[in-house]
Amino acid sequence: MSHVLPDDRTAPDIDDPERVGSHYRVHAFWEGGHARAWLAPNARISVGRAEDCDIVIDHASVSRRHAELSASPELSVRDLGSS
């Protein structure tokens, strides 16, 4: 699950020594806030307004299930086609 943060883009990021270098760090920014999550090799994370998404973006322009990020084997973003 993502960590929803206030809109302070200068806040220091917390590094997880077990993940740095082997995982992708994913950040999403929108007016009023931002969220972050780790993307492991050969894994996928979901992005959207739904509470069960890995990165939850509470913004009217974002669908409940908006996109999927994948790191298997290459980094890719797939639009889930919702409107």
C-alpha positions as CSV (number, residue, x, y, z in Angstrom):
1,M,0.0,0.0,0.0
2,S,1.2,3.5,-0.7
3,H,2.0,6.1,1.9
4,V,-0.1,9.2,1.2
5,L,1.8,12.3,2.1
6,P,0.9,16.0,2.4
7,D,1.9,18.1,-0.6
8,D,5.5,18.7,0.7
9,R,7.7,17.7,-2.2
10,T,10.8,18.6,-0.3
11,A,10.3,16.1,2.5
12,P,13.2,13.6,2.7
13,D,12.5,10.2,1.3
14,I,12.9,7.2,3.6
15,D,15.3,4.7,2.1
16,D,14.9,1.0,2.8
17,P,18.3,-0.5,2.6
18,E,16.9,-3.9,1.6
19,R,15.1,-2.4,-1.4
20,V,17.5,0.4,-2.7
21,G,19.2,-0.9,-5.8
22,S,16.9,-3.8,-6.4
23,H,13.5,-2.2,-6.5
24,Y,12.0,0.8,-8.4
25,R,10.8,3.7,-6.2
26,V,7.5,4.9,-7.6
27,H,6.2,8.4,-6.8
28,A,2.9,9.9,-7.9
29,F,2.2,13.7,-7.5
30,W,-1.1,15.5,-7.8
31,E,-2.5,18.8,-6.6
32,G,-3.0,18.4,-2.9
33,G,-0.7,15.4,-2.2
34,H,1.5,12.6,-3.4
35,A,2.0,8.9,-2.7
36,R,4.9,6.5,-3.1
37,A,5.4,2.7,-3.3
38,W,8.2,0.2,-4.1
39,L,8.0,-1.9,-7.2
40,A,9.9,-5.2,-6.9
41,P,11.6,-7.0,-9.8
42,N,9.0,-9.2,-11.7
43,A,6.1,-7.6,-9.8
44,R,3.2,-5.3,-10.6
45,I,1.5,-2.5,-8.7
46,S,-1.9,-0.9,-9.4
47,V,-2.6,2.8,-9.4
48,G,-6.1,4.4,-9.0
49,R,-8.7,5.8,-6.6
50,A,-9.8,2.4,-5.2
51,E,-8.6,1.8,-1.7
52,D,-7.1,-1.6,-2.6
53,C,-4.7,-0.1,-5.2
54,D,-1.1,-0.1,-4.3
55,I,-0.9,3.6,-5.0
56,V,-4.1,5.4,-4.1
57,I,-4.6,8.8,-5.8
58,D,-7.7,10.6,-4.5
59,H,-8.3,12.9,-7.5
60,A,-11.3,13.3,-9.8
61,S,-9.1,12.8,-12.9
62,V,-8.0,9.3,-11.8
63,S,-10.1,6.2,-12.4
64,R,-10.8,3.6,-9.7
65,R,-8.4,1.3,-11.5
66,H,-6.3,3.6,-13.7
67,A,-3.0,2.0,-14.5
68,E,-0.7,-0.9,-13.8
69,L,3.1,-0.6,-13.5
70,S,5.1,-3.7,-14.1
71,A,8.8,-4.6,-13.7
72,S,8.7,-7.9,-15.5
73,P,11.2,-8.1,-17.1
74,E,11.3,-4.5,-18.3
75,L,9.6,-1.5,-16.7
76,S,6.3,-0.7,-18.3
77,V,3.0,1.2,-17.7
78,R,-0.3,-0.2,-18.9
79,D,-3.4,2.1,-19.1
80,L,-6.3,0.0,-17.8
81,G,-8.7,1.8,-20.1
82,S,-11.2,3.1,-17.6
83,S,-12.6,6.5,-17.9
